[in-house]
Amino acid sequence: MGRITGSRLKDIVVKRGTGKKKGFYELVAERIATNPDGENPMERGNRLESEALARFAKETSKEVDSSLIMWQREDDENIAFSPDGQISIEEAIEVKCLSSASHIEAFLTQEVPSEYIMQTRQAFIVNDELQTLHVVFYDPRVLVKDYFVIKVERAEIETEIAEYLQYQRDTLTEVEDIVKKLLNF
């Protein structure tokens, strides 16, 4: 643990000018986090979500509605998003309880991991009034910086929002056309 071995080297070596690989963040995690206990990652995330939301509410003094919420676009109910928490129509929360390595990577880069970018964009695509999405990162196994928040602001991603909304509309039109054709065979 916490060492570069022959089998781990491939997960660390990068070409000049590129970012760190996941193996780098795994080395850091092995030194500052407790070992994972084998719990299913999805179940772990669901279990920790309420703790993360409570911590956000405490640290920000904001009241958080964590009831099951499903947003749908007013002009197309097939475009939807379910925030983990809502402060107001203009402010929502998405919680990420990731592996310790991914948690540390997000903290050090101050970027939402690439596999969750589309999810953060969907919140804005669905809710035209949403201005701020607080992406809460929580991993109690990390002994320092177990909790932090990255804010995603509508003003910074307007172009992406418009592009992805149009892409979804085009996709849904294509799906509907195919469904109609198949039902008429």
N, C-alpha and C positions, 0 to 999 in steps of 0.2 A: 504494500500500500504506500502511496506517495512517492514511488520510485519509477524511473523510466527503465523499462525492461525491453528486451528484444521484440517481444510481441506487442508492446505498446508504442514503440517508436513511430510506427506508421500513423498513429493517431495524434502525433505531436509535430512531426516535421512538416513545414510549410514552405512554399516557394517565397522568395524575397518579395516583399511588398504586399503580401496577403495577410489576412488576419490570423488569429489563433485558431487551432482546431479544438474540437471537444476534449481531446485527451489532455490538453493543457489545463482546462478548467476542472477536469476530473482529478488531476494531481493536486490542485489547490483545494478542492473539496475534501480529498482524503486527508488533508492536513488540518482543516478547520471545521469539519462537520463530523457528526456521528454517522456510523455506517447505516445504510438503509436496512430495514428489517424484513424485506421481502414482501411487504404489503403491496397489493395491486395498486399501481400508480393512479388509476382512475378513481378507485375507492378512497385512496388516500386524499386525493384532491377534493372529493366530495366531503370527506370527513373534516378537512381543515378549512374549508371555505367559510363556515360560520365564524371560526376563530379569526380568520383574516379580516372579515367584514367588521367584526366587533373591534378589532385593533384599529382599523381605519377610522371607525366612528369615534373611538376614544382619542386617537391622536389628532384628529382634525376637528373634533367637536361638531361634526355634521351628523344629522339624523339620516340613517340609511334604511330604506325599505328593502328588505331582503326576501320578501314574499316572491313566490313564483310569478314572474312577469314575462309576458311575451309581447314584444312590439311587432307590429306589421306596418308596412308602408300604407299610407292612406289610399294611394292610387293602385296598389297591387298587394293583396294579402299573401301572395306567394313569396314575397320578399320579407323575411322576418329575422328577428334577433331576440335573444333572451339574455338580458344583462343579469349579472350576479347580484347587483344591487343598484338602487336608484336613489339619488338625492333629490332630483327634480327632473323635469322634462329636458332640461339643458345640461344635466350632469349625472353621469352614471359610473358604475364600477364593474370591472372585470377582474376576477381573481385568478392567479396562476400559482399553483403549488407544485412546482416542477422538481426534477432531480436536483440535487445539491449543485452539481456541475452546471446545469442550465441556469439555476438561480444565481450562482456566482457570475456566470458569463453575462447575464442581463444586468446585474449590478455594476460590474466593471465597465461594460460598454454603454450602459444607460440607454439600451435599445431593447425594444420588444423583440424576442426571438423571431426569426423569419417565419417559422411555422405558425405563428399567431398573428401575423400582420393582417391577413385577410379578415380574421375574426374581429380585430379592432376596427377595421374599415367598415365592416358590415353594420356596426352599431350606428355609425354616422349615415350610412346609406339608407337605413330603415327609418331613422328618426331625424327628420330635417331640422329639428330644433336643438338637437344635441350639440353642445359646444365643447364639452370636455369629457373625456373618458379617462378615468383613473385606473390604470392597470396595476393592481396590487400583487406584489410578489411576496410569498410567505413560505418559509421553510424552517421550522423550529429545529431541524437537525443542524443547521448552520449556526455555529456558536457566536458568530459576530455577523451583523447585518442580516438577521433572520427575516426582516421585514423592510420593504421599501416600496415606493410608488413611482411609476413613470406616467406622466400626464401626456395624453395625446389630445391635441387641440385641432378642432375643425379647420381653423384658418390655415394650418400648416399642410393640410392634405386635401384641399378642395378639388384639385385636378384629379387626384386618384378616386375620390368619391364619385365624381361625375363619370369617369371612365368605367368604374366597376358597376355602377348603377346601370349604365347603358348595356354593358356586357350581360348583366343579369336579365334585363328586359329582352335582349336579342335571344338569349338562351331559352327563356320561358316561351317566347313566340315560337321558336323552333320545336321545342318539346310539345307545345299545344298542337302544332301542325302535324307532327308525327302521330300523336295520340288520336287526332281526328281521322287521319288516314287509316290507322290500324283498326279503329272502331267501325270504319265503313267498309272493311274487306268482306 
